[in-house]
Amino acid sequence: MTEKKLELYYFDECPYCQIVLAALKETGLDKKVTFFNTRKDPSKREKLITDTGRGTVPCLYIDNKPMHESRDIAEWLHQYAREQARN
Ligand SMILES: N[C@@H](CCC(=O)N[C@@H](CS)C(=O)NCC(=O)O)C(=O)O
């Protein structure tokens, strides 16, 4: 299975982002993700709103397709890590 491009829009103070950051660490996928801090770089928040109509984080772009909701993202990360481990 080919690797997907993963980009996380987040900021540290957000508890929902911490759920996703924990999942990234648990799966080791933190080394595969490009991080964009929307508080440090407001242009990324603008991009998020343009792309999705929502400025909330976390948002994980999977091959340029945005996914919101921390629990959905964490679940997807665990599933993806399992698939990657099988190959
Ligand atoms: N249900 C969402 C909640 C996300 C959320 O409310 N994030 C807050 C930060 S903790 C946010 O982005 N608020 C808008 C803002 O700060 O601009 C999830 O679980 O991911």
The ligand as an SDF file (V2000), in Angstrom:
LIG
                    3D

 20 19  0  0  0  0  0  0  0  0999 V2000
  -15.5910   18.2760   17.6980 N   0  0  0  0  0  0  0  0  0  0  0  0
  -14.3210   18.8270   17.2990 C   0  0  0  0  0  0  0  0  0  0  0  0
  -14.0450   20.0380   18.1610 C   0  0  0  0  0  0  0  0  0  0  0  0
  -12.8840   20.8680   17.6250 C   0  0  0  0  0  0  0  0  0  0  0  0
  -12.8100   22.2350   18.2940 C   0  0  0  0  0  0  0  0  0  0  0  0
  -13.7840   22.7160   18.8800 O   0  0  0  0  0  0  0  0  0  0  0  0
  -11.6280   22.8690   18.1960 N   0  0  0  0  0  0  0  0  0  0  0  0
  -11.4740   24.2090   18.7170 C   0  0  0  0  0  0  0  0  0  0  0  0
  -10.1760   24.3470   19.5030 C   0  0  0  0  0  0  0  0  0  0  0  0
  -10.1390   23.3170   20.9590 S   0  0  0  0  0  0  0  0  0  0  0  0
  -11.3670   25.1880   17.5760 C   0  0  0  0  0  0  0  0  0  0  0  0
  -10.7420   24.9330   16.5720 O   0  0  0  0  0  0  0  0  0  0  0  0
  -12.0140   26.3740   17.7360 N   0  0  0  0  0  0  0  0  0  0  0  0
  -11.9820   27.4170   16.7290 C   0  0  0  0  0  0  0  0  0  0  0  0
  -10.8380   28.3120   16.8450 C   0  0  0  0  0  0  0  0  0  0  0  0
  -10.1410   28.2890   17.8910 O   0  0  0  0  0  0  0  0  0  0  0  0
  -10.5940   29.0530   15.9090 O   0  0  0  0  0  0  0  0  0  0  0  0
  -13.2380   17.7500   17.4240 C   0  0  0  0  0  0  0  0  0  0  0  0
  -13.3940   16.8120   18.2370 O   0  0  0  0  0  0  0  0  0  0  0  0
  -12.2450   17.8010   16.6800 O   0  0  0  0  0  0  0  0  0  0  0  0
  1  2  1  0
  2  3  1  0
  2 18  1  0
  3  4  1  0
  4  5  1  0
  5  6  2  0
  5  7  1  0
  7  8  1  0
  8  9  1  0
  8 11  1  0
  9 10  1  0
 11 12  2  0
 11 13  1  0
 13 14  1  0
 14 15  1  0
 15 16  2  0
 15 17  1  0
 18 19  2  0
 18 20  1  0
M  END
$$$$
